[in-house]
Amino acid sequence: MTSRDEALSYRAAGVDIDAGNAVVERIKPLVGKTFRPEVMGGLGGFGALFDLSNKYREPVLVSGTDGVGTKLKLAQQLNRHDTIGIDLVGMCVNDVLVQGAEPLFFLDYFATGKLDVDTTVAVVGGIAKGCELAGCALIGGETAEMPDMYPPGEYDLAGFNVGAVEKSEIIDGSAIRAGDVILGVASSGPHSNGYSLIRRIVERAGVTPNNGGFDLDLGGVTLADALMAPTTIYVKPILALLRERPGTIHGMAHITGGGLQENIIRVVPDGLGLAIDASTWQLPRVFEWLQREGKVPREEMWRTFNCGIGFTVILARKDAEAVSAALAEHGLTSQVIGEVVAANGDKRVQIA
C-alpha cells in the first residue's frame, strides 16, 4: 500500500514503458523481414499503410481475426513461446485463403499483466515467422501491459489479417457438384483447436512438465512436441495451385473448431452433403493418444479435432491426382477422403 503523499508513476502502477520500448527495438528487424513492396512506411506509426493500386484490377478484401485458444495455457506451462505466434498467423491466414484470397498484411495484439521482454520478443518472433511463411507483412500491432488483469507469467494473443482476391476469382463453393471429391491435406497435429479438452486429458493422464510425461514417445516425436507443433500454413502451396490450375478448385475449408464434422460442410451448397471415409488416412499418434487417454467417443473426435486433416480442397475427381501431386511438391501430404453427395435429410455429413 502506498502512502497518499508518495509520488506515483506509471512504473509504480505496474506499467514499464522502458520494457515496451525495448520490445519494439528488438522486434524491428524481425518485423522488417516480413515487409512487402506494398508496405508504406515502417514500424511505429499510429496507422499502417498498404498500397493496393498496382496489384489488382477489381480487388475484394477478405478479412479474418482469431486467437489460439487455450493452447496458450500449454505454451506457458511448458515455457515454449517461440512457435505460438505461428499458430496465431496460421489460424487467420488459412481462413482468408479458403475464399482464394492472398493474405496481404497482419496485425497482432499481445496483452499481459507484466511485460517480460524475452517472452514477448519470442512470441512476436513467432508471429513474424508465421507471416514469412504466409507471405504477408506484419504491418503493425499492439503490446498492452495491464497490471492485475492477468496472473504473473500469463499473456493473451489475438490476430487480424486482411487478404485480397480478384472479384472474378472468389471461391465461394458455388461450383461444387455431387460427385466432386474431397482432398484432405495433412495437419501438423491439433493445430490450435480443442485445447480445453486436450488440457483436461493431459491432466487426467497425470502428465506434468516435472514428471517426464510430456517426454512420452509418439513414434519419434514427444507428446510435448506433438501438442505444440505449430499450425500448418497452407497459403503458398494453395495460392500456387490457384495460379497454375485456375478453375480447378471448387471449394476449400480450413479445419478448425468443429473439426471435420462441421467445417467442410460450411462451403457446400444447400441440397448437397458429404460422405467421408475415415479409413482413407491413418489417425496420427497424438490423436490416438488423446482418444485413448480421454476415452473420447469417435463422434466427439470428429467434431472437436482435425484428426490429421488440416485443410480440404473440393474438386472434380479427374483433377484429384494432379492436385495431390502438386501439393506433394510443396511438402504437403494429401489424399481423397470422401466425396460430395446428395444431402440425406438433416444429416448432411456422414463419416464412416
C-alpha positions as CSV (number, residue, x, y, z in Angstrom):
1,M,0.0,0.0,0.0
2,T,1.5,3.3,-1.0
3,S,1.3,6.5,1.1
4,R,-1.1,9.2,-0.1
5,D,1.8,11.6,0.0
6,E,4.1,9.3,-2.2
7,A,4.7,10.5,-5.8
8,L,3.2,8.0,-8.2
9,S,4.5,6.9,-11.7
10,Y,3.3,4.6,-14.4
11,R,6.1,2.2,-13.4
12,A,4.9,2.2,-9.8
13,A,1.4,1.4,-11.1
14,G,2.9,-1.7,-12.8
15,V,3.5,-0.5,-16.4
16,D,7.1,-0.4,-17.6
17,I,7.3,1.9,-20.6
18,D,11.0,1.2,-21.0
19,A,10.4,-2.5,-21.3
20,G,7.8,-1.8,-24.0
21,N,10.3,0.3,-25.9
22,A,12.9,-2.5,-25.5
23,V,10.5,-4.9,-27.1
24,V,9.9,-2.6,-30.1
25,E,13.6,-2.2,-30.7
26,R,14.2,-6.0,-30.6
27,I,11.4,-6.9,-32.9
28,K,12.0,-4.3,-35.6
29,P,14.4,-6.5,-37.6
30,L,12.0,-9.5,-37.3
31,V,9.1,-7.4,-38.5
32,G,11.1,-5.8,-41.3
33,K,11.8,-9.2,-42.8
34,T,8.1,-9.7,-43.4
35,F,7.6,-6.4,-45.3
36,R,6.3,-6.5,-48.9
37,P,6.8,-3.8,-51.6
38,E,3.3,-2.6,-51.0
39,V,4.0,-1.6,-47.4
40,M,4.4,2.2,-47.0
41,G,6.4,3.4,-44.0
42,G,7.9,1.5,-41.2
43,L,7.1,0.2,-37.7
44,G,5.9,2.7,-35.1
45,G,3.3,4.9,-36.7
46,F,-0.2,5.4,-35.5
47,G,-1.6,3.6,-38.5
48,A,-0.1,1.2,-41.1
49,L,-0.3,1.9,-44.8
50,F,-0.5,-0.6,-47.6
51,D,-0.7,0.3,-51.3
52,L,-3.0,-2.0,-53.5
53,S,-3.1,0.2,-56.5
54,N,-0.7,-1.7,-58.8
55,K,-1.7,-5.3,-57.9
56,Y,-5.4,-5.9,-58.5
57,R,-8.0,-4.9,-61.1
58,E,-11.1,-5.4,-59.0
59,P,-9.8,-6.3,-55.5
60,V,-12.2,-7.7,-52.9
61,L,-10.8,-7.5,-49.4
62,V,-11.2,-10.6,-47.2
63,S,-10.5,-10.2,-43.5
64,G,-10.3,-12.5,-40.6
65,T,-9.5,-12.4,-36.9
66,D,-8.7,-15.2,-34.4
67,G,-6.7,-16.3,-31.4
68,V,-5.1,-19.6,-30.4
69,G,-7.4,-20.5,-27.6
70,T,-6.1,-22.3,-24.6
71,K,-3.1,-23.7,-26.4
72,L,-1.6,-20.5,-24.8
73,K,-2.0,-22.2,-21.4
74,L,0.0,-25.2,-22.6
75,A,2.7,-22.9,-24.1
76,Q,3.0,-21.1,-20.8
77,Q,3.0,-24.4,-18.8
78,L,5.8,-25.7,-21.0
79,N,7.6,-22.4,-21.3
80,R,7.5,-22.6,-25.1
81,H,6.8,-19.2,-26.6
82,D,8.6,-19.2,-29.9
83,T,6.0,-21.0,-32.1
84,I,2.7,-19.9,-30.6
85,G,2.9,-16.9,-32.9
86,I,3.0,-19.1,-35.9
87,D,-0.3,-20.6,-34.7
88,L,-1.8,-17.2,-34.4
89,V,-0.9,-16.3,-38.0
90,G,-2.0,-19.7,-39.3
91,M,-5.4,-19.5,-37.8
92,C,-6.1,-16.2,-39.5
93,V,-4.4,-16.6,-42.9
94,N,-5.7,-20.1,-43.6
95,D,-9.2,-18.8,-43.1
96,V,-9.0,-16.0,-45.7
97,L,-7.2,-18.4,-48.0
98,V,-10.4,-20.5,-48.2
99,Q,-12.0,-17.9,-50.5
100,G,-9.0,-17.7,-52.7
101,A,-7.5,-14.6,-51.1
102,E,-3.8,-13.8,-50.8
103,P,-3.0,-12.7,-47.2
104,L,-1.6,-9.2,-47.5
105,F,-0.9,-7.9,-44.0
106,F,-1.3,-9.0,-40.4
107,L,-1.7,-7.2,-37.1
108,D,-1.3,-8.7,-33.6
109,Y,-2.5,-7.9,-30.1
110,F,-0.3,-9.1,-27.2
111,A,-1.7,-8.4,-23.7
112,T,-0.1,-9.3,-20.3
113,G,0.0,-8.3,-16.7
114,K,3.7,-7.6,-16.5
115,L,5.8,-7.3,-19.6
116,D,8.7,-9.8,-19.9
117,V,10.9,-8.7,-22.7
118,D,12.3,-12.1,-23.7
119,T,8.9,-13.8,-23.7
120,T,7.3,-11.0,-25.7
121,V,10.1,-11.0,-28.3
122,A,9.9,-14.8,-28.6
123,V,6.1,-14.6,-29.2
124,V,6.4,-11.8,-31.7
125,G,9.3,-13.5,-33.4
126,G,6.9,-16.5,-34.0
127,I,4.3,-14.1,-35.4
128,A,6.9,-12.7,-37.8
129,K,7.9,-16.2,-38.8
130,G,4.3,-17.1,-39.5
131,C,3.9,-14.0,-41.7
132,E,7.0,-15.0,-43.6
133,L,5.6,-18.5,-44.2
134,A,2.3,-16.9,-45.4
135,G,4.0,-14.2,-47.5
136,C,2.1,-11.4,-45.7
137,A,3.5,-8.3,-44.0
138,L,3.4,-7.9,-40.2
139,I,2.4,-4.3,-40.6
140,G,1.5,-3.4,-37.0
141,G,0.3,-4.5,-33.6
142,E,-0.3,-3.6,-30.0
143,T,1.5,-4.6,-26.9
144,A,-0.6,-4.0,-23.8
145,E,0.7,-4.2,-20.2
146,M,-2.2,-4.3,-17.8
147,P,-1.3,-5.0,-14.2
148,D,-3.9,-7.1,-12.2
149,M,-5.6,-8.1,-15.4
150,Y,-3.5,-11.3,-15.9
151,P,-1.8,-13.6,-13.4
152,P,2.1,-13.5,-13.4
153,G,3.6,-15.2,-16.5
154,E,0.4,-15.2,-18.5
155,Y,-0.4,-13.4,-21.7
156,D,-3.1,-13.4,-24.3
157,L,-2.9,-13.1,-28.1
158,A,-5.2,-12.1,-30.9
159,G,-4.5,-11.6,-34.6
160,F,-6.1,-9.8,-37.5
161,N,-5.4,-10.4,-41.2
162,V,-6.5,-8.8,-44.4
163,G,-6.2,-10.5,-47.8
164,A,-7.4,-9.7,-51.3
165,V,-8.7,-11.7,-54.3
166,E,-9.9,-10.6,-57.7
167,K,-13.6,-10.4,-57.7
168,S,-13.9,-12.8,-60.7
169,E,-11.7,-15.4,-58.8
170,I,-13.5,-15.6,-55.5
171,I,-14.0,-19.2,-54.4
172,D,-17.4,-19.5,-52.6
173,G,-18.3,-23.1,-53.1
174,S,-21.0,-22.4,-55.8
175,A,-19.1,-24.6,-58.3
176,I,-19.3,-27.7,-56.1
177,R,-21.3,-30.5,-57.6
178,A,-22.3,-34.0,-56.5
179,G,-19.5,-36.4,-57.5
180,D,-16.8,-33.9,-56.6
181,V,-14.2,-35.4,-54.2
182,I,-12.7,-34.0,-51.0
183,L,-8.9,-33.9,-50.9
184,G,-7.7,-33.9,-47.3
185,V,-4.4,-32.1,-46.7
186,A,-2.4,-33.2,-43.7
187,S,-2.2,-31.2,-40.5
188,S,0.9,-30.9,-38.3
189,G,-1.2,-32.0,-35.3
190,P,-4.1,-30.5,-33.4
191,H,-3.1,-27.1,-34.7
192,S,-4.9,-24.6,-32.3
193,N,-8.3,-26.3,-31.7
194,G,-9.6,-28.5,-28.9
195,Y,-7.1,-27.5,-26.3
196,S,-9.5,-27.1,-23.5
197,L,-10.3,-30.8,-24.0
198,I,-6.6,-31.7,-24.6
199,R,-5.5,-30.0,-21.4
200,R,-8.2,-31.9,-19.5
201,I,-7.0,-35.2,-21.0
202,V,-3.4,-34.3,-20.1
203,E,-4.5,-33.5,-16.5
204,R,-6.4,-36.8,-16.3
205,A,-3.4,-38.7,-17.6
206,G,-1.3,-37.2,-14.8
207,V,1.2,-35.6,-17.2
208,T,3.1,-32.6,-15.9
209,P,6.4,-30.9,-17.0
210,N,8.0,-32.2,-13.9
211,N,7.3,-35.9,-14.1
212,G,8.5,-36.6,-17.6
213,G,5.1,-37.3,-19.0
214,F,5.5,-34.8,-21.8
215,D,8.5,-36.8,-23.0
216,L,6.4,-39.7,-24.0
217,D,7.5,-41.0,-27.4
218,L,4.8,-40.9,-30.0
219,G,6.6,-42.5,-32.9
220,G,9.7,-40.3,-33.0
221,V,8.1,-37.2,-31.5
222,T,7.5,-36.4,-27.9
223,L,4.0,-35.7,-26.6
224,A,5.1,-32.1,-25.9
225,D,6.3,-31.6,-29.4
226,A,3.2,-33.2,-30.9
227,L,0.9,-31.0,-28.9
228,M,2.9,-27.8,-29.5
229,A,3.5,-28.4,-33.2
230,P,2.7,-25.1,-34.9
231,T,-0.3,-24.8,-37.2
232,T,0.5,-25.6,-40.8
233,I,0.2,-22.6,-43.0
234,Y,-1.2,-23.7,-46.4
235,V,-1.1,-20.3,-48.1
236,K,1.8,-20.6,-50.6
237,P,1.0,-24.1,-51.9
238,I,-2.7,-23.3,-52.3
239,L,-2.1,-20.0,-54.0
240,A,0.3,-21.7,-56.4
241,L,-2.5,-24.2,-57.2
242,L,-4.9,-21.4,-57.9
243,R,-2.4,-19.7,-60.2
244,E,-1.4,-22.8,-62.1
245,R,-4.8,-24.5,-62.3
246,P,-7.4,-21.8,-62.5
247,G,-11.0,-23.1,-62.1
248,T,-9.9,-26.5,-60.8
249,I,-10.7,-25.9,-57.1
250,H,-14.4,-25.7,-56.4
251,G,-14.3,-25.1,-52.7
252,M,-11.9,-25.2,-49.7
253,A,-12.2,-25.4,-45.9
254,H,-9.9,-24.8,-43.0
255,I,-10.5,-27.4,-40.4
256,T,-10.7,-25.5,-37.1
257,G,-13.2,-25.6,-34.2
258,G,-15.9,-28.1,-35.1
259,G,-13.5,-30.4,-36.7
260,L,-14.2,-32.4,-39.8
261,Q,-17.8,-32.8,-38.9
262,E,-18.7,-29.1,-39.0
263,N,-16.2,-27.2,-41.2
264,I,-16.2,-28.7,-44.7
265,I,-20.0,-28.5,-45.0
266,R,-19.9,-24.7,-44.4
267,V,-18.7,-24.3,-48.1
268,V,-21.1,-26.8,-49.6
269,P,-24.3,-25.6,-51.3
270,D,-27.7,-26.5,-49.9
271,G,-29.0,-29.8,-51.2
272,L,-25.6,-31.4,-51.1
273,G,-23.9,-33.4,-48.4
274,L,-20.6,-35.1,-47.6
275,A,-19.6,-38.8,-47.4
276,I,-16.2,-39.0,-45.6
277,D,-14.3,-42.3,-45.4
278,A,-12.1,-42.3,-42.3
279,S,-10.3,-45.4,-43.4
280,T,-8.5,-43.4,-46.2
281,W,-6.0,-41.9,-43.8
282,Q,-4.1,-43.0,-40.6
283,L,-5.1,-41.2,-37.5
284,P,-1.9,-39.6,-36.2
285,R,-0.4,-41.0,-33.0
286,V,-1.2,-37.8,-31.0
287,F,-4.9,-38.2,-31.7
288,E,-4.8,-41.9,-30.9
289,W,-3.3,-41.0,-27.5
290,L,-5.9,-38.3,-26.9
291,Q,-8.7,-40.6,-27.8
292,R,-7.4,-43.4,-25.6
293,E,-6.4,-41.4,-22.6
294,G,-9.6,-39.3,-22.6
295,K,-11.9,-42.1,-23.6
296,V,-13.2,-39.6,-26.2
297,P,-16.1,-41.1,-28.3
298,R,-15.4,-41.3,-32.0
299,E,-18.1,-38.8,-32.9
300,E,-16.6,-36.3,-30.4
301,M,-13.2,-36.7,-32.1
302,W,-14.7,-35.7,-35.5
303,R,-16.4,-32.6,-34.2
304,T,-13.6,-31.4,-31.9
305,F,-10.3,-32.1,-33.7
306,N,-8.9,-32.1,-37.3
307,C,-7.8,-35.7,-36.7
308,G,-4.8,-35.2,-39.1
309,I,-6.6,-33.3,-41.8
310,G,-6.0,-29.5,-41.5
311,F,-7.3,-28.2,-44.8
312,T,-9.6,-29.6,-47.5
313,V,-9.9,-28.9,-51.2
314,I,-13.1,-29.9,-53.2
315,L,-12.6,-30.6,-56.9
316,A,-13.6,-32.8,-59.7
317,R,-12.4,-36.4,-59.3
318,K,-10.4,-36.3,-62.6
319,D,-8.2,-33.5,-61.1
320,A,-7.5,-35.0,-57.7
321,E,-4.4,-37.0,-58.6
322,A,-2.7,-34.0,-60.3
323,V,-3.5,-31.6,-57.5
324,S,-2.3,-34.1,-54.9
325,A,1.0,-34.4,-56.7
326,A,1.3,-30.6,-56.9
327,L,0.8,-30.3,-53.2
328,A,3.4,-33.1,-52.6
329,E,5.9,-30.9,-54.4
330,H,5.4,-28.3,-51.7
331,G,5.8,-30.9,-48.9
332,L,2.1,-31.4,-48.2
333,T,0.6,-34.9,-47.9
334,S,-2.9,-35.3,-49.2
335,Q,-5.4,-37.9,-50.3
336,V,-9.0,-38.2,-51.3
337,I,-11.0,-38.7,-48.1
338,G,-14.6,-38.6,-49.4
339,E,-17.0,-37.1,-51.9
340,V,-19.9,-34.7,-52.3
341,V,-23.2,-36.5,-52.4
342,A,-26.9,-35.5,-52.4
343,A,-27.9,-34.4,-48.9
344,N,-29.5,-37.1,-46.7
345,G,-32.2,-35.2,-44.8
346,D,-30.9,-33.1,-41.9
347,K,-27.7,-35.1,-41.6
348,R,-25.5,-33.7,-44.3
349,V,-22.2,-35.1,-43.1
350,Q,-21.6,-38.9,-42.9
351,I,-18.3,-40.1,-41.6
352,A,-17.9,-43.9,-41.9
